[in-house]
Amino acid sequence: MNPTLLHLVRDNAVNISTRSWEIGTLAEALTEVEWPLLSVFTPVSVYPPSRLPWWESAADVLSIAETTINRKVSGTLPLADGQGSVGDPASLGQAVLLRNWTRIDLTDTRFSTAAGGQLGYLLNVAPRSNSGAISHHEGEVQLWSDFVYMAPPFIAYFGALQNDSGGQALLQTAYDQIRLYRNALFDANVSLWRHIVLGSQEDPGHWATGNGWAAAGAMRVLATIKQSSFSSQMQSQQNDLARWVDEILTGVWQHQQSNGTLLNYVDQPNSFADSSSTALLAAASFRYSVFTGDSKHDAAAIRAMDLVYNSVTRTGGCSIPSTRKRWSRRVKTERIALKDNLSFCFLRLHGRDTNLPLGLFFGPYGLEA
């Protein structure tokens, strides 16, 4: 792809991301694309250097963390206004932890305090289901597939950086939350995750992007555990996470359309083509392939990647309609949906131009950004 056009996709994603989950998703995409050695998928270590070299400055990601802290309402625990969501503000947590780890002024405790507050809110304040699953919604217990991408990766990264017995307990907590969410949302009859269970707004449909959130979030936790100092002690958890990602990928790709796309509700023939899920699940598939050595999802992911590549417009948008459901359950316009869509497209498109197989490179995980 023309680098100028790719940069337009990146700039569009930056310019239109405003809500906590949009900015958190953007921060993760920027980390994986622009600063891959700071991603949990690096084959070097999950622990970033305490001083960042100029070529790996992560300036835009650290700026997001700085802005998050500056805008945070004093006396509150979540990192941002989640607009009714428990999990969404936690999506900003990894950027905040990276900013804390690499700060020059060691007396500056703003970032560690804020990250600790976000963690404490998730573990000790947020409502839970009877099984112990942290609710994705503040007002009543609801389990959304979205949660798996928003909160467990932050909890796992916090634990890996803490790097003591308490840190290992946090890694276990991240794994346990995915396990509990899978127990509640996985539909074994079709090998797909439902979107929402419990509460007054249940959505038992198999929302494609929700399956993408779950698969990509589980891969991030899997990579974090693998790259932590507790990897050898947590092999069974890693095996489970890989198996659960495989379940999702097996379920979604059997519904892939002839042009490579996935439908918004993946197994509903009358649903519309959705670029967000197509891009995100392609990225998760390549991560899974390189991590496990199991290439059975590669062909479908390549078809999806090519579709996303060919759907980028001259202005850096994506021509396939996309939606994301929110509390009102209205179908949002394509303009609103492009906020997460463009971050997903940016994540997936960067690897499209490499000359290496599948656009994956650098060691056992691949920086496929």
SEPA-941299 format. One record per residue (C-alpha): residue number from 1; x, y, z. Coordinates in steps of 0.1 Angstrom, whole numbers, plus 5000, padded with zeros to 4 digits. Each point is the difference from the previous one (the first is absolute). Layout:
# residues N
k NUM&east X&north Y&up Z
...
***
This chain:
# residues 369
k 1&east 5000&north 5000&up 5000
k 2&east 5011&north 5035&up 4992
k 3&east 5016&north 5013&up 5033
k 4&east 4982&north 5033&up 4996
k 5&east 4966&north 4982&up 4999
k 6&east 5009&north 4978&up 5030
k 7&east 5010&north 5032&up 5019
k 8&east 4965&north 5014&up 4991
k 9&east 4984&north 4970&up 5016
k 10&east 5021&north 5005&up 5031
k 11&east 4992&north 5037&up 5001
k 12&east 4963&north 4995&up 4995
k 13&east 5000&north 4975&up 5029
k 14&east 5018&north 5025&up 5022
k 15&east 4978&north 5029&up 4991
k 16&east 4966&north 4984&up 5005
k 17&east 5006&north 4978&up 5031
k 18&east 4984&north 5017&up 5030
k 19&east 4985&north 4975&up 5024
k 20&east 5020&north 4980&up 5024
k 21&east 4998&north 4967&up 4981
k 22&east 5007&north 5017&up 4967
k 23&east 5031&north 5017&up 5014
k 24&east 5011&north 4968&up 5018
k 25&east 4996&north 4980&up 4968
k 26&east 5020&north 5026&up 4981
k 27&east 5028&north 5000&up 5026
k 28&east 5004&north 4962&up 4996
k 29&east 4999&north 5002&up 4962
k 30&east 5027&north 5028&up 5001
k 31&east 5022&north 4980&up 5023
k 32&east 4998&north 4968&up 4979
k 33&east 5005&north 5019&up 4967
k 34&east 5024&north 5028&up 5008
k 35&east 5018&north 4988&up 5031
k 36&east 5000&north 4962&up 4996
k 37&east 5029&north 4994&up 5025
k 38&east 4977&north 5014&up 5027
k 39&east 4971&north 4977&up 4992
k 40&east 4993&north 4969&up 5020
k 41&east 5005&north 4981&up 4968
k 42&east 5037&north 5008&up 4998
k 43&east 5022&north 4968&up 5002
k 44&east 5025&north 5019&up 5022
k 45&east 4981&north 5006&up 5033
k 46&east 4968&north 5014&up 5013
k 47&east 5020&north 5024&up 5021
k 48&east 5007&north 5033&up 4982
k 49&east 5033&north 5018&up 5005
k 50&east 4999&north 5026&up 5028
k 51&east 5013&north 5026&up 4975
k 52&east 4987&north 5000&up 4965
k 53&east 5025&north 5005&up 4971
k 54&east 4992&north 5027&up 4975
k 55&east 4990&north 4974&up 4974
k 56&east 4975&north 4984&up 5023
k 57&east 4987&north 5031&up 5018
k 58&east 4963&north 4991&up 4998
k 59&east 4993&north 5037&up 5001
k 60&east 4964&north 4997&up 4988
k 61&east 4991&north 4972&up 5024
k 62&east 5016&north 5018&up 5030
k 63&east 4982&north 5031&up 4990
k 64&east 4967&north 4981&up 5002
k 65&east 5010&north 4989&up 5035
k 66&east 5009&north 5036&up 5010
k 67&east 4967&north 5013&up 4987
k 68&east 4981&north 4973&up 5018
k 69&east 5015&north 5009&up 5033
k 70&east 4995&north 5037&up 4994
k 71&east 4963&north 4996&up 4992
k 72&east 4994&north 4975&up 5028
k 73&east 4974&north 5013&up 5025
k 74&east 5016&north 5004&up 5035
k 75&east 4988&north 4975&up 5025
k 76&east 4988&north 4974&up 4975
k 77&east 5015&north 4966&up 4995
k 78&east 4994&north 4992&up 4963
k 79&east 5025&north 5016&up 4976
k 80&east 4972&north 5016&up 4980
k 81&east 4963&north 5004&up 4998
k 82&east 4988&north 4967&up 4987
k 83&east 4965&north 5013&up 4993
k 84&east 4985&north 4971&up 5019
k 85&east 5026&north 4975&up 4992
k 86&east 5023&north 4983&up 5026
k 87&east 5024&north 4985&up 4976
k 88&east 5005&north 5028&up 4974
k 89&east 5022&north 5024&up 5020
k 90&east 5024&north 4971&up 5008
k 91&east 5009&north 4999&up 4963
k 92&east 5021&north 5031&up 5007
k 93&east 5019&north 4982&up 5028
k 94&east 5028&north 4985&up 4980
k 95&east 5010&north 5034&up 4985
k 96&east 4999&north 5015&up 5035
k 97&east 5022&north 4971&up 5014
k 98&east 5025&north 5005&up 4972
k 99&east 5002&north 5037&up 5007
k 100&east 5006&north 4992&up 5037
k 101&east 5027&north 4974&up 4993
k 102&east 5019&north 5023&up 4977
k 103&east 4996&north 5033&up 5018
k 104&east 5032&north 5021&up 5005
k 105&east 4989&north 5016&up 5033
k 106&east 4998&north 4972&up 5024
k 107&east 4982&north 5022&up 5026
k 108&east 4970&north 5003&up 4976
k 109&east 4975&north 4976&up 5014
k 110&east 4970&north 5012&up 4979
k 111&east 5000&north 4971&up 4977
k 112&east 5006&north 4972&up 5025
k 113&east 4973&north 5014&up 5023
k 114&east 4975&north 5003&up 4971
k 115&east 5007&north 4965&up 4988
k 116&east 4997&north 4986&up 5035
k 117&east 4967&north 5018&up 5004
k 118&east 4987&north 4984&up 4967
k 119&east 5011&north 4966&up 5012
k 120&east 4985&north 5004&up 5034
k 121&east 4967&north 5011&up 4984
k 122&east 4999&north 4969&up 4978
k 123&east 5009&north 4975&up 5028
k 124&east 4983&north 5015&up 5030
k 125&east 4972&north 5024&up 4990
k 126&east 4985&north 4990&up 4967
k 127&east 4969&north 4977&up 5001
k 128&east 5005&north 4963&up 4993
k 129&east 4979&north 4971&up 4989
k 130&east 4993&north 4971&up 5024
k 131&east 5029&north 4982&up 4984
k 132&east 5024&north 5028&up 5007
k 133&east 5001&north 5015&up 4965
k 134&east 5006&north 5037&up 5001
k 135&east 4970&north 5018&up 4984
k 136&east 5006&north 5020&up 4969
k 137&east 4971&north 5023&up 5010
k 138&east 4999&north 5022&up 5031
k 139&east 4962&north 5003&up 5006
k 140&east 4993&north 4962&up 5000
k 141&east 5020&north 4969&up 4995
k 142&east 5004&north 4994&up 4962
k 143&east 5027&north 4979&up 4984
k 144&east 5011&north 5014&up 4966
k 145&east 5025&north 4983&up 4977
k 146&east 5016&north 5034&up 4996
k 147&east 5013&north 4998&up 5035
k 148&east 5026&north 4974&up 4991
k 149&east 5019&north 5025&up 4979
k 150&east 4996&north 5029&up 5025
k 151&east 5008&north 4988&up 5035
k 152&east 5019&north 4966&up 5001
k 153&east 5030&north 5012&up 4979
k 154&east 5004&north 5029&up 5024
k 155&east 4998&north 4978&up 5031
k 156&east 5025&north 4976&up 4984
k 157&east 5025&north 5027&up 4991
k 158&east 4998&north 5015&up 5035
k 159&east 5008&north 4966&up 5014
k 160&east 5028&north 4993&up 4976
k 161&east 5017&north 5034&up 5009
k 162&east 4994&north 4995&up 5037
k 163&east 5020&north 4968&up 4996
k 164&east 4995&north 4984&up 5035
k 165&east 4975&north 4976&up 5015
k 166&east 4973&north 5027&up 4999
k 167&east 5008&north 5006&up 4964
k 168&east 4996&north 4963&up 4992
k 169&east 4966&north 5001&up 5018
k 170&east 4990&north 5028&up 4976
k 171&east 5010&north 4980&up 4970
k 172&east 4979&north 4972&up 5014
k 173&east 4971&north 5025&up 5005
k 174&east 5002&north 5011&up 4964
k 175&east 4999&north 4964&up 4989
k 176&east 4971&north 4992&up 5024
k 177&east 4979&north 5029&up 4987
k 178&east 5003&north 4987&up 4964
k 179&east 4991&north 4965&up 5013
k 180&east 4969&north 5013&up 5018
k 181&east 4990&north 5021&up 4970
k 182&east 5005&north 4970&up 4977
k 183&east 4979&north 4978&up 5023
k 184&east 4971&north 5026&up 4997
k 185&east 5003&north 5010&up 4964
k 186&east 5013&north 4971&up 4979
k 187&east 4974&north 4982&up 4979
k 188&east 5015&north 4966&up 4995
k 189&east 4974&north 4991&up 4974
k 190&east 5015&north 5024&up 4975
k 191&east 5034&north 5007&up 5016
k 192&east 4992&north 5037&up 5003
k 193&east 4997&north 5025&up 5029
k 194&east 4967&north 5017&up 5007
k 195&east 5001&north 5037&up 5004
k 196&east 4983&north 5008&up 5033
k 197&east 4986&north 4978&up 5028
k 198&east 4983&north 5010&up 5033
k 199&east 4983&north 5032&up 5008
k 200&east 4972&north 5017&up 4981
k 201&east 5017&north 5003&up 4966
k 202&east 5010&north 4965&up 4991
k 203&east 5012&north 4994&up 4965
k 204&east 5004&north 4963&up 4993
k 205&east 5010&north 5007&up 4964
k 206&east 5035&north 4991&up 4988
k 207&east 5013&north 5035&up 4993
k 208&east 5031&north 4998&up 4978
k 209&east 5019&north 5028&up 5016
k 210&east 4992&north 4987&up 5035
k 211&east 5017&north 4967&up 4989
k 212&east 5029&north 5021&up 4988
k 213&east 5002&north 5018&up 5033
k 214&east 5001&north 4967&up 5018
k 215&east 5026&north 4984&up 4978
k 216&east 5023&north 5029&up 4998
k 217&east 4998&north 5007&up 5037
k 218&east 5007&north 4964&up 5009
k 219&east 5031&north 5001&up 4977
k 220&east 5013&north 5031&up 5018
k 221&east 4996&north 4983&up 5034
k 222&east 5016&north 4968&up 4986
k 223&east 5030&north 5019&up 4987
k 224&east 5004&north 5019&up 5032
k 225&east 5001&north 4968&up 5021
k 226&east 5024&north 4984&up 4975
k 227&east 5024&north 5030&up 5001
k 228&east 4998&north 5004&up 5038
k 229&east 5023&north 4984&up 5025
k 230&east 4972&north 4976&up 5010
k 231&east 4997&north 4984&up 4966
k 232&east 5012&north 4965&up 5010
k 233&east 4977&north 5000&up 5030
k 234&east 4969&north 5009&up 4980
k 235&east 5002&north 4977&up 4970
k 236&east 4966&north 4985&up 5005
k 237&east 4984&north 5035&up 5000
k 238&east 5019&north 5007&up 4967
k 239&east 4987&north 4968&up 4985
k 240&east 4964&north 5008&up 5010
k 241&east 5002&north 5035&up 4985
k 242&east 5014&north 4988&up 4967
k 243&east 4972&north 4974&up 4999
k 244&east 4974&north 5026&up 5007
k 245&east 5013&north 5022&up 4972
k 246&east 5000&north 4971&up 4976
k 247&east 4963&north 4993&up 5009
k 248&east 4990&north 5035&up 4990
k 249&east 5021&north 5001&up 4968
k 250&east 4986&north 4966&up 4990
k 251&east 4964&north 5013&up 5005
k 252&east 5003&north 5033&up 4982
k 253&east 5020&north 4990&up 4969
k 254&east 4975&north 4973&up 4991
k 255&east 4976&north 5029&up 4993
k 256&east 5024&north 5021&up 4980
k 257&east 4984&north 5013&up 4968
k 258&east 5014&north 4994&up 4965
k 259&east 5017&north 5034&up 4998
k 260&east 5017&north 4995&up 5034
k 261&east 4978&north 5020&up 5023
k 262&east 4982&north 4990&up 5031
k 263&east 4964&north 5011&up 5007
k 264&east 4991&north 5022&up 5030
k 265&east 4982&north 4971&up 5016
k 266&east 5022&north 4974&up 4986
k 267&east 4975&north 4972&up 4995
k 268&east 4970&north 5021&up 4990
k 269&east 4999&north 5000&up 4961
k 270&east 4979&north 5032&up 5000
k 271&east 5026&north 5020&up 5020
k 272&east 5023&north 5024&up 4983
k 273&east 5037&north 4998&up 4992
k 274&east 5022&north 5013&up 5028
k 275&east 5035&north 5012&up 4997
k 276&east 5008&north 5004&up 5037
k 277&east 4996&north 4963&up 5008
k 278&east 5016&north 4990&up 4967
k 279&east 5032&north 5020&up 5008
k 280&east 5001&north 4991&up 5037
k 281&east 4995&north 4962&up 4995
k 282&east 5026&north 5000&up 4972
k 283&east 5025&north 5015&up 5024
k 284&east 4991&north 4976&up 5027
k 285&east 5003&north 4971&up 4976
k 286&east 5036&north 5009&up 4990
k 287&east 5009&north 5005&up 5036
k 288&east 4986&north 4965&up 5008
k 289&east 5018&north 4985&up 4970
k 290&east 5034&north 5013&up 5009
k 291&east 4996&north 4993&up 5037
k 292&east 4988&north 4964&up 4997
k 293&east 5014&north 4990&up 4966
k 294&east 4965&north 4989&up 4990
k 295&east 4994&north 5016&up 4966
k 296&east 4965&north 4986&up 4993
k 297&east 4984&north 5035&up 5003
k 298&east 5026&north 5017&up 4977
k 299&east 4981&north 4997&up 4967
k 300&east 4969&north 5016&up 5014
k 301&east 5019&north 5027&up 5017
k 302&east 5019&north 5008&up 4967
k 303&east 4967&north 5003&up 4981
k 304&east 4988&north 5023&up 5028
k 305&east 5032&north 5020&up 4999
k 306&east 4999&north 5005&up 4963
k 307&east 4964&north 5012&up 5002
k 308&east 5008&north 5026&up 5027
k 309&east 5031&north 5011&up 4979
k 310&east 4978&north 5005&up 4969
k 311&east 4973&north 5018&up 5019
k 312&east 5020&north 5029&up 5012
k 313&east 4989&north 5032&up 4983
k 314&east 5022&north 5028&up 4987
k 315&east 4992&north 5021&up 5031
k 316&east 5011&north 4972&up 5024
k 317&east 4966&north 4986&up 5009
k 318&east 4986&north 4966&up 4994
k 319&east 4971&north 4994&up 4976
k 320&east 4984&north 4970&up 5017
k 321&east 4972&north 5012&up 5025
k 322&east 5006&north 4993&up 5036
k 323&east 4982&north 5004&up 5033
k 324&east 5006&north 4997&up 5037
k 325&east 4971&north 4995&up 5024
k 326&east 4998&north 5022&up 5031
k 327&east 4977&north 5003&up 5029
k 328&east 4971&north 5014&up 4979
k 329&east 5003&north 4970&up 4977
k 330&east 4996&north 5022&up 4970
k 331&east 5019&north 4993&up 4969
k 332&east 5026&north 5028&up 4997
k 333&east 5009&north 5017&up 4968
k 334&east 5031&north 4989&up 4980
k 335&east 5017&north 5033&up 5010
k 336&east 4998&north 4991&up 5037
k 337&east 5009&north 4963&up 4994
k 338&east 5032&north 5010&up 4982
k 339&east 5015&north 5009&up 5033
k 340&east 5008&north 4965&up 5010
k 341&east 4999&north 4988&up 4964
k 342&east 5029&north 5023&up 4990
k 343&east 5022&north 4988&up 5029
k 344&east 4993&north 4964&up 4990
k 345&east 5008&north 5008&up 4963
k 346&east 5032&north 5018&up 5010
k 347&east 5010&north 4970&up 5022
k 348&east 4994&north 4976&up 4971
k 349&east 5012&north 5020&up 4970
k 350&east 5036&north 5008&up 5011
k 351&east 5010&north 4963&up 4997
k 352&east 4984&north 4998&up 4965
k 353&east 5030&north 5016&up 4984
k 354&east 5028&north 4979&up 5014
k 355&east 5017&north 4975&up 4978
k 356&east 4999&north 4973&up 5027
k 357&east 4974&north 4973&up 5001
k 358&east 4966&north 5012&up 5013
k 359&east 5015&north 5034&up 5008
k 360&east 5013&north 4986&up 5032
k 361&east 5035&north 5006&up 5011
k 362&east 5025&north 5002&up 5030
k 363&east 5001&north 4968&up 5019
k 364&east 4975&north 4975&up 5013
k 365&east 4970&north 5024&up 5004
k 366&east 5004&north 5023&up 4970
k 367&east 4995&north 5037&up 5000
k 368&east 4971&north 4999&up 4975
k 369&east 4987&north 5034&up 5009
***
